Amino acid sequence: MGNIYDGVFRTIINDCQKLIIPVINEIFGEAYTGEEEIRFFPNEHFLAQQDEANKERITDTNFTVFGKVPKKYHVECESSLPDGKIMIRLFEYDAQIALDEGEATEETLTVTFPNTAVLYLRSYKKTPDKMKYVIVTPGGTVQYDVPVMKVQAYSLDDIFEKRLLMLVPFYIFSHEKSFPEYNCNGQKLAGLKAEYQEILERLDGLEQQGEIGAFDKRTIIELSGDVMKEIARKYENVRKGVGDMMSGALIETSARAILNQGISQGISQGISQGIGQNQRETALRMLKRGKMTMEEIAEDTGLTVAEVEQLSDSLCSVK
């Protein structure tokens, strides 16, 4: 799914890593607290192809959660109609992940397949509730389920009560079929805008309670706007009506709060240099996102423009 939704999914996971934990708990029935270490691994894998050059495959996620027992996870995001081929793609990814991280000891190769799931943004009659691998080997048959999470099955209350905040940018998919009506009916559109106003207020509440940081909130709002622009590109009133709300919320969500959060963390940890480090990490994330000018990043993080330019140069040198 090489489109904006794919990019949004990867961005929110990479920039707001802790938000994946409630989703993993929901999909796999885990009981992670959110304090576990999460270690991400490269998404690019090269599959050996007979009689042709190696084919590159890019997974949406490839990470390990270090709970009582470390577990690998691989979650793919899909918005298209199930075509029967996704299981082949998933297995290719999983097999390559297992090989890339396999261990060869003397004459024994040990490979560990990840816990795999699919996040469907759109639900169709053909969208399954789960999928299954059946692997027939000379040593016996192995089979296990690949769970499916359907975004449209979760109400707004579900998302916030279960802290599935990673789904917020994709919540608009639940309204997609009503876009033509919203676009022509001001009253209906007002109802949709009221729902998104509620989302913004709930995010504000979670930030005030300390459950999410200012950066996480800003990222969720920004990515929600990105998804809105794409999914409602043919419906100007919908796109502008809700999109302008999200843009306005970004302006009001002063990233100065990010700096304040860094200061509070630095004080609580007793680390005098923690403040500056938090500012730099925030600036680096914004630079990687590539959607703000250096002057805006400097203003929002409390760094000087020169410091932001220096960080930008360091990113270029790494590339």
Solvent accessible surface area in square Angstrom, and as a share of the most:
residue,aa,sasa,rsa
1,M,61,0.27
2,G,87,0.84
3,N,65,0.33
4,I,62,0.31
5,Y,10,0.04
6,D,11,0.06
7,G,34,0.33
8,V,2,0.01
9,F,0,0.00
10,R,59,0.21
11,T,33,0.19
12,I,0,0.00
13,I,3,0.01
14,N,73,0.38
15,D,21,0.11
16,C,5,0.03
17,Q,67,0.30
18,K,98,0.42
19,L,14,0.07
20,I,0,0.00
21,I,3,0.01
22,P,31,0.20
23,V,1,0.00
24,I,0,0.00
25,N,36,0.18
26,E,58,0.26
27,I,25,0.13
28,F,49,0.21
29,G,67,0.64
30,E,43,0.19
31,A,94,0.73
32,Y,27,0.10
33,T,109,0.63
34,G,17,0.16
35,E,152,0.68
36,E,24,0.11
37,E,89,0.40
38,I,20,0.10
39,R,114,0.42
40,F,51,0.21
41,F,60,0.25
42,P,95,0.60
43,N,29,0.15
44,E,85,0.38
45,H,7,0.03
46,F,115,0.48
47,L,13,0.06
48,A,90,0.70
49,Q,49,0.22
50,Q,163,0.72
51,D,145,0.75
52,E,106,0.48
53,A,87,0.68
54,N,93,0.48
55,K,77,0.33
56,E,82,0.37
57,R,52,0.19
58,I,71,0.36
59,T,0,0.00
60,D,7,0.04
61,T,1,0.01
62,N,3,0.01
63,F,0,0.00
64,T,10,0.06
65,V,0,0.00
66,F,58,0.24
67,G,27,0.26
68,K,212,0.90
69,V,97,0.56
70,P,78,0.49
71,K,74,0.31
72,K,33,0.14
73,Y,0,0.00
74,H,0,0.00
75,V,1,0.00
76,E,14,0.06
77,C,1,0.01
78,E,14,0.06
79,S,6,0.04
80,S,61,0.39
81,L,87,0.44
82,P,15,0.10
83,D,81,0.42
84,G,63,0.60
85,K,126,0.53
86,I,9,0.04
87,M,42,0.19
88,I,108,0.55
89,R,62,0.23
90,L,1,0.01
91,F,73,0.30
92,E,46,0.21
93,Y,21,0.08
94,D,0,0.00
95,A,27,0.21
96,Q,29,0.13
97,I,0,0.00
98,A,1,0.01
99,L,100,0.50
100,D,79,0.41
101,E,53,0.24
102,G,28,0.26
103,E,122,0.55
104,A,85,0.66
105,T,91,0.53
106,E,165,0.74
107,E,173,0.78
108,T,84,0.49
109,L,106,0.53
110,T,77,0.45
111,V,56,0.32
112,T,76,0.44
113,F,64,0.27
114,P,4,0.03
115,N,56,0.28
116,T,4,0.02
117,A,0,0.00
118,V,0,0.00
119,L,1,0.00
120,Y,2,0.01
121,L,0,0.00
122,R,51,0.19
123,S,36,0.23
124,Y,86,0.33
125,K,213,0.90
126,K,134,0.57
127,T,8,0.05
128,P,41,0.26
129,D,112,0.58
130,K,118,0.50
131,M,18,0.08
132,K,105,0.45
133,Y,10,0.04
134,V,86,0.50
135,I,46,0.23
136,V,118,0.68
137,T,55,0.32
138,P,154,0.97
139,G,83,0.80
140,G,35,0.34
141,T,78,0.45
142,V,80,0.46
143,Q,106,0.47
144,Y,69,0.26
145,D,63,0.32
146,V,1,0.00
147,P,33,0.21
148,V,22,0.13
149,M,5,0.02
150,K,43,0.18
151,V,0,0.00
152,Q,56,0.25
153,A,74,0.57
154,Y,34,0.13
155,S,57,0.37
156,L,14,0.07
157,D,68,0.35
158,D,45,0.23
159,I,0,0.00
160,F,9,0.04
161,E,128,0.58
162,K,96,0.41
163,R,82,0.30
164,L,1,0.00
165,L,3,0.02
166,M,0,0.00
167,L,0,0.00
168,V,1,0.00
169,P,1,0.01
170,F,0,0.00
171,Y,15,0.06
172,I,1,0.01
173,F,1,0.00
174,S,48,0.31
175,H,28,0.12
176,E,44,0.20
177,K,184,0.78
178,S,39,0.25
179,F,2,0.01
180,P,68,0.43
181,E,84,0.38
182,Y,25,0.10
183,N,35,0.18
184,C,119,0.71
185,N,56,0.29
186,G,57,0.55
187,Q,153,0.68
188,K,94,0.40
189,L,23,0.12
190,A,55,0.42
191,G,43,0.41
192,L,3,0.01
193,K,71,0.30
194,A,62,0.48
195,E,41,0.18
196,Y,4,0.02
197,Q,80,0.36
198,E,64,0.29
199,I,0,0.00
200,L,16,0.08
201,E,100,0.45
202,R,69,0.25
203,L,1,0.00
204,D,54,0.28
205,G,21,0.20
206,L,10,0.05
207,E,43,0.19
208,Q,151,0.67
209,Q,124,0.55
210,G,62,0.60
211,E,89,0.40
212,I,14,0.07
213,G,12,0.12
214,A,4,0.03
215,F,16,0.07
216,D,29,0.15
217,K,11,0.05
218,R,28,0.10
219,T,2,0.01
220,I,0,0.00
221,I,3,0.01
222,E,17,0.08
223,L,4,0.02
224,S,6,0.04
225,G,9,0.08
226,D,20,0.10
227,V,0,0.00
228,M,1,0.01
229,K,117,0.50
230,E,54,0.24
231,I,14,0.07
232,A,0,0.00
233,R,139,0.51
234,K,159,0.67
235,Y,61,0.23
236,E,87,0.39
237,N,77,0.39
238,V,0,0.00
239,R,62,0.23
240,K,106,0.45
241,G,14,0.13
242,V,0,0.00
243,G,8,0.08
244,D,95,0.49
245,M,38,0.17
246,M,3,0.01
247,S,52,0.34
248,G,27,0.25
249,A,11,0.09
250,L,37,0.19
251,I,145,0.74
252,E,147,0.66
253,T,14,0.08
254,S,59,0.38
255,A,1,0.00
256,R,101,0.37
257,A,35,0.27
258,I,5,0.03
259,L,23,0.11
260,N,81,0.41
261,Q,61,0.27
262,G,1,0.01
263,I,59,0.30
264,S,68,0.44
265,Q,70,0.31
266,G,4,0.04
267,I,126,0.64
268,S,93,0.60
269,Q,117,0.52
270,G,66,0.64
271,I,85,0.43
272,S,103,0.66
273,Q,143,0.64
274,G,17,0.16
275,I,52,0.26
276,G,19,0.18
277,Q,82,0.37
278,N,33,0.17
279,Q,24,0.10
280,R,98,0.36
281,E,84,0.38
282,T,10,0.06
283,A,0,0.00
284,L,48,0.24
285,R,90,0.33
286,M,7,0.03
287,L,30,0.15
288,K,146,0.62
289,R,44,0.16
290,G,60,0.58
291,K,109,0.46
292,M,39,0.17
293,T,73,0.43
294,M,63,0.28
295,E,104,0.47
296,E,79,0.35
297,I,0,0.00
298,A,8,0.06
299,E,117,0.53
300,D,25,0.13
301,T,2,0.01
302,G,38,0.36
303,L,19,0.09
304,T,78,0.45
305,V,53,0.31
306,A,68,0.53
307,E,76,0.34
308,V,0,0.00
309,E,79,0.36
310,Q,129,0.57
311,L,24,0.12
312,S,17,0.11
313,D,97,0.50
314,S,49,0.32
315,L,32,0.16
316,C,86,0.51
317,S,93,0.60
318,V,125,0.72
319,K,200,0.85
